[in-house]
Amino acid sequence: MNTQTISIDFPSDILLALNESESELKKRIKISLAVRLYKAGKLTIGKAAQVSGLSRFAFESYLSENNIPISNLTFEDVMGDLDKLK
């Protein structure tokens, strides 16, 4: 998988204020971005898992633990699929 690097500037004391290492903050930012893009419907759950740096199972588990639906299907979507199957 090809990757792209994006730099974000933070105040120099942010890691100290958060009491986190750079790698911990980077991981948290990636997961937060992935969740936000998934919830907004910008990314599929698989692509969001890739952005987060987690396996799909781990990403779905994270969503579940944080009460975020792992499916974006609406009631109308399900009923439409049922009508198609008839």
Stockholm file with secondary structure:
# STOCKHOLM 1.0

chainA/1-86         MNTQTISIDFPSDILLALNESESELKKRIKISLAVRLYKAGKLTIGKAAQVSGLSRFAFESYLSENNIPISNLTFEDVMGDLDKLK
#=GR chainA/1-86 SS CCCCCCCCCCCTTHHHHHTCCHHHHHHHHHHHHHHHHHHTTSSCHHHHHHHHTSCHHHHHHHHHHTTCCSCCCCHHHHHHHHHHHC
#=GC SS_cons        CCCCCCCCCCCTTHHHHHTCCHHHHHHHHHHHHHHHHHHTTSSCHHHHHHHHTSCHHHHHHHHHHTTCCSCCCCHHHHHHHHHHHC
//
